[in-house]
Amino acid sequence: MKVLSLLSQKGGVGKTTLATCLAVAAQRDGKTAAILDLDPQATASFWKDVRGKDTPAVTSIQSVRLPAVIEAARDAGTDLVIIDGAAVQREIAYEAAAVSDFILIPTKPAVFDTMSMTQTQNAARQHNTPYAIVLNMVAPSGPELMDAVEAAKTMGADFCPVMIRQRKAFFRAQGEGLAVQEFEPSGKAAREIKELYEYTCIQLYRKGDANEEEQSKRLASGA
């Protein structure tokens, strides 16, 4: 089993949208996926209520319960756990980073949003958890994109090569309890999510059993 976290200290950067889309992508890839909703606003849980389907599973929990819930998911045969983090609350990012195999840090392409990623990066680095910044809600044009890239480079951050554009299909899909690839299967947004999912799979599975062993040690130690 692998654990992917969507973390950012900045709110409104699309963590839940990406988490739900990636969970559905995993289900379509033949994997059993579950979302752990750590956000007090429980946005992913509301999405599941609107969705009205059994899969992917979404559970709203406090971060202190992460090790126990992840172990339960492993015992139940879950293939991929996706942690939907909460903004501002630094301790949640640290606790999620401790049990993750890989972290995506979504950010909008504005320098202010990019600079707010420092604490999330620190959480990942403290636990030696691989991570990458994914630019989300990217406008069709404007100087903000290159400004964001340059600012992140100065922070020594790894970049996801897939950018997610600002598209109405994402918001319309969320409102119906769907992932964008279900709402508009042949659309550009669906293609971007497919590419992001493929990228995360490369990051999650490239280290194989060694990464599984490391995660088990973290959970056993309660780190």
Phi and psi in degrees as a GROMACS rama.xvg file:
@    title "Ramachandran Plot"
@    xaxis  label "Phi"
@    yaxis  label "Psi"
@TYPE xy
-118.494  153.73  LYS-2
-124.556  120.755  VAL-3
-112.842  131.117  LEU-4
-113.45  141.516  SER-5
-109.366  105.972  LEU-6
-128.306  143.886  LEU-7
-166.491  139.799  SER-8
-78.8082  -7.40879  GLN-9
-100.639  132.341  LYS-10
-81.9382  161.26  GLY-11
72.3629  24.6705  GLY-12
-103.972  2.62782  VAL-13
93.0276  25.5229  GLY-14
-59.1773  -49.8595  LYS-15
-66.3736  -40.5835  THR-16
-58.3638  -46.0912  THR-17
-68.7328  -38.358  LEU-18
-61.8124  -46.2242  ALA-19
-68.4285  -40.1301  THR-20
-64.5783  -40.8706  CYS-21
-70.3667  -33.8789  LEU-22
-64.8321  -42.9525  ALA-23
-65.815  -38.5754  VAL-24
-60.488  -40.9928  ALA-25
-64.9892  -41.9261  ALA-26
-59.4955  -42.252  GLN-27
-69.1474  -20.007  ARG-28
-89.3657  7.55396  ASP-29
87.9326  8.96014  GLY-30
-99.0108  151.822  LYS-31
-89.4395  118.403  THR-32
-117.322  148.267  ALA-33
-139.141  141.004  ALA-34
-106.217  129.648  ILE-35
-103.368  113.025  LEU-36
-91.8817  105.56  ASP-37
-96.0472  -4.58596  LEU-38
-76.9184  125.919  ASP-39
-56.7514  -25.3463  PRO-40
-76.9601  -12.9636  GLN-41
53.9442  42.6984  ALA-42
-63.3655  -42.2889  THR-43
-63.7966  -36.1379  ALA-44
-66.7253  -39.792  SER-45
-63.7909  -39.4691  PHE-46
-58.6002  -42.956  TRP-47
-64.7808  -39.2395  LYS-48
-61.6705  -42.88  ASP-49
-67.9498  -35.9644  VAL-50
-62.547  -45.6165  ARG-51
69.8364  23.9404  GLY-52
-121.57  157.334  LYS-53
-74.3844  -26.7091  ASP-54
-122.978  148.808  THR-55
-71.1365  153.827  PRO-56
-67.76  141.951  ALA-57
-131.127  125.654  VAL-58
-127.27  127.018  THR-59
-90.6713  120.13  SER-60
-139.444  166.369  ILE-61
-86.4965  148.649  GLN-62
-61.9595  -25.9904  SER-63
-63.909  -20.369  VAL-64
-92.1015  1.95733  ARG-65
-53.7304  -52.6612  LEU-66
-57.3203  -43.0361  PRO-67
-67.7185  -42.1105  ALA-68
-69.4577  -37.141  VAL-69
-65.6336  -40.7181  ILE-70
-63.0544  -39.3439  GLU-71
-64.2084  -39.5998  ALA-72
-64.241  -39.8743  ALA-73
-62.7271  -45.1778  ARG-74
-63.9022  -29.3595  ASP-75
-82.7037  -1.49716  ALA-76
86.8634  19.5344  GLY-77
-68.317  137.945  THR-78
-89.7302  -36.978  ASP-79
-141.062  123.42  LEU-80
-104.238  128.779  VAL-81
-113.995  120.592  ILE-82
-93.9302  121.118  ILE-83
-97.8941  103.634  ASP-84
-77.6062  178.564  GLY-85
-114.861  148.166  ALA-86
-75.6238  158.046  ALA-87
71.632  -45.7824  VAL-88
-73.6875  99.0019  GLN-89
-62.9668  -37.1355  ARG-90
-63.9681  -30.5073  GLU-91
-66.1276  -41.6475  ILE-92
-61.9857  -41.6417  ALA-93
-66.4453  -41.6173  TYR-94
-68.6273  -37.6516  GLU-95
-69.141  -41.2897  ALA-96
-60.9635  -32.4138  ALA-97
-65.8711  -25.9093  ALA-98
-112.778  9.28292  VAL-99
-96.7917  150.087  SER-100
-90.4575  -29.1907  ASP-101
-156.178  147.839  PHE-102
-126.064  130.872  ILE-103
-102.604  131.668  LEU-104
-112.003  96.7651  ILE-105
-72.4757  143.751  PRO-106
-149.692  146.964  THR-107
-82.7886  150.309  LYS-108
-76.7825  64.5349  PRO-109
-131.771  140.363  ALA-110
-57.9184  -38.7458  VAL-111
-60.624  -44.1493  PHE-112
-65.8711  -40.2637  ASP-113
-63.0053  -44.0872  THR-114
-67.0545  -23.1306  MET-115
-73.5177  -4.81422  SER-116
-79.8231  -6.53982  MET-117
-55.5961  -46.3284  THR-118
-65.7584  -37.1863  GLN-119
-66.2802  -41.8634  THR-120
-60.6401  -41.3667  GLN-121
-61.3787  -39.1018  ASN-122
-62.1657  -44.8694  ALA-123
-64.6127  -43.4018  ALA-124
-68.8301  -34.9765  ARG-125
-60.9866  -35.8081  GLN-126
-99.9596  7.24819  HIS-127
56.3083  37.8405  ASN-128
-95.5681  125.548  THR-129
-59.6642  145.091  PRO-130
-151.422  165.006  TYR-131
-150.932  147.643  ALA-132
-86.669  131.892  ILE-133
-117.314  122.726  VAL-134
-76.9142  123.933  LEU-135
-123.685  156.714  ASN-136
55.7866  42.6281  MET-137
-76.3686  123.867  VAL-138
-71.3993  155.635  ALA-139
-59.1778  -30.1851  PRO-140
-153.663  167.188  SER-141
128.412  158.414  GLY-142
-77.968  -10.4751  PRO-143
-62.322  -32.2215  GLU-144
-60.7815  -53.181  LEU-145
-67.483  -32.3647  MET-146
-62.229  -42.225  ASP-147
-65.1597  -44.2681  ALA-148
-60.9321  -45.9517  VAL-149
-65.6448  -39.7772  GLU-150
-64.7121  -42.3949  ALA-151
-67.1873  -36.0105  ALA-152
-62.1559  -36.9267  LYS-153
-66.4447  -20.057  THR-154
-91.0438  0.648058  MET-155
70.6964  31.3925  GLY-156
-91.0693  144.278  ALA-157
-80.7943  143.29  ASP-158
-112.059  136.187  PHE-159
-72.927  131.542  CYS-160
-72.6054  -10.4269  PRO-161
-97.4626  125.991  VAL-162
-105.812  140.615  MET-163
-103.788  117.779  ILE-164
-79.1005  158.741  ARG-165
-77.9662  108.082  GLN-166
-134.015  140.148  ARG-167
-62.971  -26.3022  LYS-168
-58.9259  -33.5028  ALA-169
-61.873  -48.2538  PHE-170
-68.7839  -38.1926  PHE-171
-67.2023  -38.632  ARG-172
-65.8334  -45.5505  ALA-173
-58.3673  -39.5659  GLN-174
-64.3772  -19.6877  GLY-175
-106.226  8.16158  GLU-176
71.7942  29.3417  GLY-177
-118.925  159.037  LEU-178
-85.9084  156.468  ALA-179
-63.4926  -29.0653  VAL-180
-73.9626  -17.5463  GLN-181
-85.5831  -36.1841  GLU-182
-72.9346  -41.2893  PHE-183
-141.244  75.4532  GLU-184
-56.0501  -33.5714  PRO-185
-99.8809  9.06806  SER-186
-81.4587  169.4  GLY-187
-66.5742  -35.9437  LYS-188
-63.1893  -40.945  ALA-189
-61.8267  -39.586  ALA-190
-65.5092  -39.7955  ARG-191
-64.617  -40.8488  GLU-192
-65.2508  -39.6205  ILE-193
-58.5714  -43.7335  LYS-194
-67.7979  -38.1779  GLU-195
-66.5209  -40.309  LEU-196
-63.1482  -43.6112  TYR-197
-62.028  -39.2151  GLU-198
-63.7942  -45.9935  TYR-199
-65.8714  -34.9506  THR-200
-62.568  -41.0472  CYS-201
-59.1062  -44.4557  ILE-202
-69.3185  -37.7008  GLN-203
-73.8685  -36.7298  LEU-204
-106.081  -2.12488  TYR-205
-70.8167  -22.9312  ARG-206
-96.7667  -6.23731  LYS-207
57.2683  -139.279  GLY-208
-64.175  -28.6294  ASP-209
-61.1432  -39.2295  ALA-210
-69.7117  -38.0422  ASN-211
-60.0215  -43.6375  GLU-212
-64.1907  -41.2396  GLU-213
-63.4641  -42.6497  GLU-214
-64.0852  -40.7127  GLN-215
-62.2309  -38.5946  SER-216
-64.332  -40.392  LYS-217
-62.8656  -44.0139  ARG-218
-67.5044  -41.1576  LEU-219
-64.277  -35.1834  ALA-220
-80.9456  -12.7086  SER-221
73.9431  16.6903  GLY-222
